[in-house]
Amino acid sequence: MAAFDPWDPDFLADPYPAYAELRARGRVQYFEPTNQWLVPHHADVSALLRDRRLGRTYQHRFTHEDFGRGAPAPEHEPFHTLNDHGMLDLEPPDHTRIRRLVSKAFTPRTVERLKPYVARLAGELVDGLVRSGGGDLLTDVAEPLPVAVIAEMLGIPEADRAPLRPWSADICGMYELNPSEDTAAKAVRASVEFSDYLRELIAERRKEPGDDLISGLIEAHDEGDRLTEQEMISTAVLLLNAGHEATVNATVNGWYALFRNPAQLAALRADHSLVPTAIEELMRYDTPLQLFERWVLDEIEIDGTAIPRGAEIAMLFGSANHDPAVFQNPGHLDLTRRDNPHISFSAGIHYCIGAPLARLELAASMTALLERAPTLTLAAEPKRKPNFVIRGLEGLSVEVG
């Protein structure tokens, strides 16, 4: 399995040929370096995301010892406390309870109400890029838009937002395969600092509630929905991390793909009505989240291979989104693709709660760039981040003619 090497720069530059090789080898393969079972086919990934014999956690049913796993290192405890109380890493009934409360902030009506704000902010960011004659699409447009939107929803004051993106990046480093001790130390420090900040903000909102999600979670807790302070903190961090990481990376991955496919970019510039299908296709074509993990709570079988309780499944979203059994000519970027059941937002009970908001943000920034920077070009070849699970670029240098 030499082709699949998530630490190799050549693989990170283009993992899709290696995925084709994995799919050709079968429906599931054991990968010793991470002690995981790799699942590369769309049908299997889609089914397993909905399979209740798998879980994002096992601690609602088993102790670490019961499950044959060692407890996390004590020095990593602040990260795990933060992570383990967020709904992404919870199973029912806790997951159901928290998701029900948070989902009130992501109703279609709420997202529709945000449309003018998101469009205005995207326009202002693109105007700044145009005035400068170009810049870094990542730091000038892709990052500030979703960070501002989710911070606004949470009720984080503008003056406090500078550390949000660095905190998020450091915490998300722990989601990579076999993270280093340096990565873990950064994640722990960010977890402590972010948690301390939110604890103070929650205390302020208890005294003076606002029209924001944190105030709403406090109110729900006070009404008896039993949301602990740690759950509030973990939920806020999760919403910030998940609420912008995918959008940021989908934006820069997407525009880099467009620059490398000039005929498709020309078609999009000629017909802005393609924006909705373009967004779906770009998320499929170069998937922001390449891998999603699940624990095996009860033994399962995949194509005759028994996967025991206690094993970890690694579902390869990037591979599933390039499966020719589902997508015709998957290596071809087709912005008009209509039949596009990509799984970039996951599926099942952990389907991305913020997917409608992410689509709104992606559409707003893409439309603003098409309308206000129609001559946007790539100024320099970008450098890939040395990450596999969360796929993105260090930056995307662009020029406006």
C-alpha positions in Angstrom: 0.0 0.0 0.0 2.9 2.3 -0.8 0.8 4.8 -2.7 -1.3 5.7 0.4 1.1 7.7 2.5 -0.6 10.6 4.4 2.8 12.1 5.4 4.3 12.1 1.9 4.3 15.6 0.2 3.7 14.0 -3.2 0.6 12.2 -1.8 -0.6 15.4 -0.1 -0.3 17.3 -3.4 -2.6 14.9 -5.1 -4.0 11.9 -3.1 -6.6 11.0 -5.7 -4.5 8.5 -7.8 -3.7 6.7 -4.5 -7.3 6.5 -3.7 -8.0 4.9 -7.1 -5.5 2.2 -6.2 -7.1 1.7 -2.8 -10.5 1.3 -4.3 -9.1 -1.2 -6.8 -7.6 -3.3 -4.0 -11.0 -3.8 -2.2 -13.6 -2.4 0.1 -11.5 -2.3 3.2 -7.8 -2.4 4.1 -5.9 -2.3 7.3 -3.4 0.5 7.6 -0.8 -0.4 10.2 0.9 3.1 10.7 -2.4 4.4 12.2 -4.0 1.1 13.3 -7.1 1.9 11.3 -9.2 0.2 8.7 -9.4 2.3 5.5 -12.8 2.5 3.7 -12.4 4.1 0.2 -15.7 3.4 -1.6 -18.7 5.8 -1.6 -21.3 3.1 -0.9 -19.5 1.8 2.1 -18.7 5.3 3.5 -22.2 6.4 3.1 -23.6 3.3 4.8 -21.2 3.4 7.7 -21.9 7.0 8.4 -25.4 5.9 9.2 -24.5 2.6 11.0 -25.2 2.8 14.7 -22.8 0.0 15.4 -20.1 2.7 14.9 -19.7 5.8 17.1 -17.6 8.9 17.3 -17.0 7.9 20.9 -17.2 4.7 22.9 -17.2 6.2 26.3 -21.0 6.2 26.5 -20.8 2.4 26.5 -17.3 1.3 27.5 -14.4 2.3 29.6 -11.0 2.7 28.0 -10.0 -0.7 29.5 -13.2 -2.5 28.3 -12.5 -1.2 24.8 -8.9 -2.2 24.8 -7.6 1.4 24.6 -5.3 3.3 26.8 -6.6 6.5 28.4 -5.3 9.8 26.8 -2.1 11.2 28.2 -2.9 13.3 31.4 -1.0 16.3 29.9 -3.5 16.3 27.0 -6.5 16.4 29.3 -7.6 20.0 28.5 -7.9 19.2 24.8 -9.9 16.0 25.4 -12.2 17.7 27.9 -13.0 20.4 25.3 -13.3 17.9 22.4 -15.2 15.2 24.2 -18.1 17.5 25.3 -18.8 18.8 21.8 -21.6 17.2 19.8 -19.3 16.0 17.1 -17.7 13.5 19.5 -20.9 12.6 21.4 -23.5 9.9 20.8 -27.2 9.9 21.8 -28.7 10.8 24.1 -26.2 13.7 24.8 -25.6 14.3 21.1 -29.4 14.5 20.4 -30.0 16.9 23.3 -27.2 19.4 22.3 -27.9 19.2 18.6 -31.6 20.0 19.2 -30.6 23.2 21.0 -28.0 24.3 18.5 -30.1 23.5 15.5 -32.4 26.4 16.4 -29.6 28.7 15.3 -29.3 27.0 11.9 -32.8 26.8 10.6 -33.4 27.8 7.0 -35.1 31.0 8.2 -32.1 32.0 10.3 -29.7 31.3 7.5 -31.9 33.2 5.1 -31.9 36.2 7.5 -28.1 36.2 7.5 -28.0 36.5 3.7 -27.7 40.3 3.4 -25.0 40.4 6.1 -22.9 37.7 4.5 -23.3 39.2 1.1 -22.3 42.7 2.3 -19.3 41.4 4.2 -18.1 39.3 1.3 -18.4 42.3 -1.0 -16.4 44.5 1.4 -13.6 41.9 1.6 -13.4 41.5 -2.1 -13.5 45.3 -2.6 -10.4 45.5 -0.3 -8.7 42.8 -2.4 -9.4 44.7 -5.6 -8.2 48.0 -4.2 -4.9 46.4 -3.4 -4.6 44.9 -6.9 -4.6 41.4 -5.3 -3.3 39.7 -2.3 -3.7 36.4 -0.4 -7.2 35.1 -1.1 -6.9 32.9 2.0 -6.2 35.7 4.6 -8.0 38.5 2.7 -11.3 36.8 1.9 -11.6 33.1 2.7 -10.7 33.3 6.4 -12.3 36.6 7.6 -15.7 35.9 6.1 -16.8 32.7 7.9 -14.9 33.6 11.1 -16.8 36.9 11.3 -20.1 35.2 10.6 -19.8 32.5 13.2 -18.3 34.9 15.8 -21.3 37.2 15.1 -23.7 34.3 15.7 -22.0 33.3 18.9 -21.9 36.9 20.1 -18.1 37.2 20.3 -17.2 41.0 20.2 -15.3 42.2 17.2 -12.4 43.3 19.4 -11.9 39.8 20.8 -11.8 37.9 17.4 -8.1 38.1 16.5 -7.1 34.9 18.4 -10.0 32.8 17.2 -8.4 31.5 13.9 -5.0 30.7 15.6 -6.8 28.9 18.4 -8.9 26.9 15.9 -5.9 26.0 13.8 -4.0 24.7 16.8 -6.9 22.7 18.1 -7.6 21.2 14.7 -4.0 20.0 14.5 -5.0 17.2 16.9 -7.4 15.8 14.2 -4.5 14.8 12.0 -3.1 11.3 12.0 -0.6 10.5 14.7 -0.1 14.2 15.8 3.3 15.1 17.3 3.9 16.1 20.9 4.5 19.7 19.7 1.1 19.6 17.9 -0.5 18.3 21.0 1.1 20.9 23.2 -0.2 23.7 20.9 -3.7 22.2 21.0 -3.7 21.9 24.8 -2.6 25.5 25.1 -5.2 26.8 22.7 -7.9 24.6 24.4 -7.1 26.2 27.8 -7.0 29.8 26.4 -10.1 29.5 24.3 -12.0 27.8 27.2 -11.0 30.5 29.7 -12.1 33.2 27.3 -15.5 31.5 26.7 -16.0 30.9 30.4 -15.6 34.7 31.0 -17.9 35.5 28.1 -20.6 33.1 29.4 -20.4 34.8 32.8 -20.9 38.2 31.1 -23.9 36.9 29.1 -25.5 35.5 32.2 -25.5 39.0 33.6 -26.4 40.8 30.3 -28.0 38.4 27.8 -27.8 39.4 24.1 -29.4 38.2 20.9 -26.8 35.6 20.2 -26.3 31.8 20.3 -24.3 31.8 23.6 -27.1 33.7 25.3 -29.6 31.3 23.8 -27.7 28.3 25.1 -27.6 29.9 28.6 -31.4 30.5 28.4 -32.1 27.0 27.3 -29.9 25.7 30.2 -31.8 27.9 32.7 -35.1 26.5 31.3 -34.0 23.0 32.2 -32.5 21.5 29.1 -29.4 20.6 31.3 -26.6 22.0 29.1 -23.6 22.2 31.3 -21.1 25.0 31.2 -18.5 22.7 29.7 -21.0 21.6 27.0 -21.6 25.3 26.2 -17.9 26.0 25.9 -17.3 22.8 23.8 -20.3 23.7 21.6 -19.0 27.2 20.9 -15.5 26.0 20.0 -16.9 23.3 17.8 -19.1 25.7 16.0 -16.2 28.1 15.4 -13.9 25.3 14.2 -16.3 23.4 12.1 -18.1 26.7 11.1 -15.1 28.0 9.3 -12.4 25.4 8.6 -14.4 23.7 5.9 -15.5 27.0 4.3 -12.0 28.4 4.3 -10.4 25.4 2.7 -13.3 24.9 0.3 -12.8 28.4 -0.9 -9.1 28.2 -1.5 -9.1 24.6 -2.8 -12.0 25.6 -5.1 -10.4 28.7 -6.6 -7.1 26.8 -7.0 -9.0 24.1 -8.9 -10.7 26.8 -11.1 -7.3 28.4 -11.9 -6.1 25.0 -13.0 -9.2 24.4 -15.1 -9.5 27.7 -17.1 -12.3 26.4 -19.4 -14.5 25.8 -16.4 -13.6 29.1 -14.9 -14.4 30.9 -18.1 -17.8 29.1 -18.2 -18.5 30.2 -14.6 -17.5 33.8 -15.4 -19.9 33.7 -18.4 -22.8 32.3 -16.4 -23.0 33.1 -12.7 -26.1 31.0 -12.4 -23.7 28.0 -12.3 -22.5 29.1 -8.8 -24.8 26.6 -6.8 -23.6 23.6 -8.8 -20.1 24.9 -8.9 -19.9 25.0 -5.1 -21.1 21.4 -4.8 -18.7 20.2 -7.6 -15.7 22.0 -6.1 -16.3 20.5 -2.7 -16.5 17.1 -4.3 -13.5 17.6 -6.6 -11.0 18.6 -3.8 -12.6 17.7 -0.5 -11.8 19.9 2.5 -12.2 17.0 5.0 -10.5 14.0 3.6 -11.0 11.5 6.4 -13.6 10.9 9.2 -13.1 8.4 12.0 -15.5 6.1 13.7 -15.0 3.5 16.5 -16.4 0.0 16.1 -18.8 -0.5 19.0 -20.1 -3.8 17.8 -18.3 -6.1 15.3 -19.1 -5.4 11.7 -18.3 -7.2 8.5 -17.2 -5.5 5.2 -16.9 -7.7 2.1 -16.2 -10.7 4.2 -13.7 -9.0 6.5 -14.6 -9.0 10.2 -13.8 -5.7 11.9 -13.8 -6.3 15.6 -15.1 -4.2 18.4 -12.5 -1.7 19.5 -11.1 -1.1 16.0 -11.1 2.3 14.3 -12.6 2.9 10.9 -11.2 5.7 8.7 -13.7 6.7 6.1 -12.0 8.3 3.2 -14.3 11.2 2.1 -11.9 12.3 -0.7 -11.8 8.8 -2.2 -15.6 8.4 -1.9 -16.1 11.7 -3.7 -14.0 10.3 -6.6 -15.6 6.9 -6.8 -16.4 6.2 -10.5 -19.2 3.9 -9.3 -21.1 7.0 -8.3 -19.5 9.9 -10.3 -19.1 9.8 -14.0 -15.5 10.8 -14.9 -14.7 11.8 -11.3 -11.3 13.2 -12.1 -12.9 15.8 -14.4 -14.1 19.1 -12.9 -17.6 19.7 -14.2 -19.3 22.8 -12.8 -22.6 21.7 -14.4 -22.7 18.3 -12.7 -26.2 17.8 -11.4 -26.1 14.3 -10.0 -23.6 15.0 -7.2 -24.2 13.1 -4.0 -20.8 14.1 -2.5 -20.4 13.4 1.2 -18.2 16.4 2.1 -20.7 17.4 4.8 -20.8 13.8 6.2 -24.1 12.0 6.7 -26.3 10.4 9.3 -26.7 12.0 12.8 -23.4 13.8 12.5 -24.3 15.5 9.2 -22.9 19.0 9.3 -25.4 21.2 11.1 -23.9 24.3 9.5 -24.0 23.0 5.8 -26.6 25.6 4.8 -24.6 28.4 6.3 -21.4 27.1 4.6 -23.1 27.0 1.2 -24.4 30.6 1.8 -20.9 31.8 2.6 -19.3 30.0 -0.3 -21.9 31.4 -2.7 -21.5 34.9 -1.3 -17.7 35.0 -1.7 -17.7 33.3 -5.1 -20.3 35.7 -6.4 -18.5 38.7 -5.1 -15.2 37.6 -6.7 -16.9 36.9 -10.0 -18.7 40.2 -10.0 -16.1 42.5 -8.5 -12.8 40.8 -9.5 -13.6 39.3 -13.0 -10.0 39.4 -14.0 -8.7 37.5 -10.9 -5.7 35.4 -11.7 -3.2 33.1 -9.8 -0.1 35.1 -9.0 2.1 32.2 -7.7 1.8 28.5 -7.2 0.5 27.9 -3.7 2.1 25.7 -1.1 0.0 22.9 0.4 -0.4 22.6 4.2 1.4 19.5 5.5 -1.9 18.1 6.6 -3.9 15.2 5.3 -7.2 15.1 7.2 -8.0 18.8 6.8 -6.9 19.6 3.3 -6.0 23.2 2.5 -3.3 25.6 1.3 -0.9 27.8 3.2 -2.2 30.7 1.1 -3.4 31.6 -2.4 -1.7 34.6 -4.0 -3.9 36.3 -6.6 -3.8 39.4 -8.8 -6.6 41.6 -10.0 -5.7 43.0 -13.5 
